[in-house]
């Protein structure tokens, strides 16, 4: 009998405590919106614009191929890759840039090491 009274007392105590309303905590007035994550195409176009500032590219087919190359780079690097795979992607991008730009423009790009590393890694 005592166990029944204890069980009922606990039941009503838990029920009463569950109905108590807690005051909501006020959030700060300035809401921070998360930054929009860029797609691989948008990032590739940003890379192309940075490249175009150093090396002038007027041929539309070369422009399209470079954007596709940068898009491939960002799509591959978005995945969790091993260091060997990252090095292979880096070598592919370097070879593709040299092929599309030509030796003179590629030498200009390679002289700008900060941009070259940004575009290939």
Secondary structure, DSSP 4 states (H G I P E B T S, - for coil): -HHHHHHHHHHHHHHHHHHPPPPPPPPPSSPPPPPPPPPHHHHHHHHHHHHHHHS----HHHHHHHHHHHHHHHHHHHS---HHHHHHHHHHHHHHHHHHH-HHHHHHHHHSHHHHHHHH-
